Amino acid sequence: MKPRAKKRFGQHFLHERAIIDKILYTAEISSGDKVLEIGPGLGALTKHLLTHDIDLRLVELDTDMVDHIQQTWPHANLTHTNACHVDWATFLDGENWKCVSNLPYNVGTGIVTDLITCPQRISSLTVMLQLEVAKRMVASVGDRNRGSLSAFMSFFCDVQIAFRVPKGAFSPPPKVESAVLRIDLLDNPHVPIVKKQKLEKLLSTLYVYPRKTIRNCLRSKYKVDLVDKMLDCCGVDSRKRPAMLEREEIRNMLEFLG
C-alpha cells in the first residue's frame, strides 16, 4: 500500500501525466544534465526523470516516502534529510544543476530563496508552488503583489510563471491553486551573495508597511537622520511607496548602509 499524504509536510501528490510532461518540457531536461528533485513523495515526477540519461539526486524528509522510493527504485540516489537545512553549495558537486520539483507548499518559499543564492551550483529551477506565492515572486515594480520576496528575487534571478495547475491534478487536492515557475539564476547577481542577509534585512524593513512611504518604513528600524541622509544621497523620493522602488534604488541604499 502506498503511503498517504501528511498535512504537516504540506504534501499534495501530483498525478496528472499531462502536467508532468509540461514540467519536464519547461525544465528543458537534456541528456547528461544534473537534476535535483526535492520532495519526490510517491515519485510521480521521479519516475519520468529516471527515464532520462541524467544525474538525478533526490531529497526527501518523510520516512514513509523514503521507504517507498527505495523499494520502488532501489538504485535512485536518495538523501533522507530536511531540504530546509541543506547547504546546497556543499551538498551538490559541480555546476549547472537544475532543480525540478513539486515543492512542499509549507516550506517552498524558503527552499527557493536558498537555492537562488547558490549560483555556483544551481543554474535553473522549475518548481511547483501555490499560485499566490508564484504571483508574489514574479510581481514587477508597481504591481500590488510587489514585496520583499519579489524584490529579493530580482537581485539573483529571472523568474516567470510557466503555467497554472488545477487542483484536480493532485491527490489530495490542495485548497489553493498552483503554478509552475521557471527560474533562471543570474551568472552575475546584482548584489554579491555575501550581502544576502543585509539585503534581506533592508527589504524586510522597506516592505513591512506597504501603504506607508519609504521614509516612514525605514524609520521603524533606522534613525531619522540616517534615513534622510541615505534617501538624499541615493536620490530616492522619500514619498514613494515600497512597491514603486526600483532595484537600483534598493541597491544604492544597501551600498550606503555599507
ZIJO-V528900 format. One line per field, one symbol per residue. ss: DSSP state (H for helix, E for strand, - for the rest). psi: psi as a letter, one per 20 degrees, with the letter a starting at -180 (. if undefined). A space follows every 10 residues. Layout:
ss=???
psi=???
This chain:
ss=------HHH- --EE--HHHH HHHHHHH--- ---EEEEE-- ---HHHHHH- ----EEEEEE --HHHHHHHH HH----EEEE --HHH--HHH H-----EEEE EE-----HHH HHHHH----- -EEEEEEEEE HHHHHHHH-- -------HHH HHHH--EEEE EEEEE-HHHE E------EEE EEEEE----- --HHHHHHHH HHHHHH---- --EHHHHHH- ---HHHHHHH HHHH------ EHHH--HHHH HHHHHHH-
psi=pqqqqphijk poppiohhhg hhghghilpq piqopppplh cikghgghhi iqmroppqpp hohghggggh hgmhjqnppn rohijpnhhh gpqarkqppo qnqphijggh gghghiklii gphqpoqprq hggghhhipr piqiipahgh gghihirpqq ogqqpqhiiq oqprirqrqp qpppqphnqi qqhijghhgg ggghghjhnh irrgghghii hqqgggghgg hghikpoiiq qhiipqghgg hhhghhi.
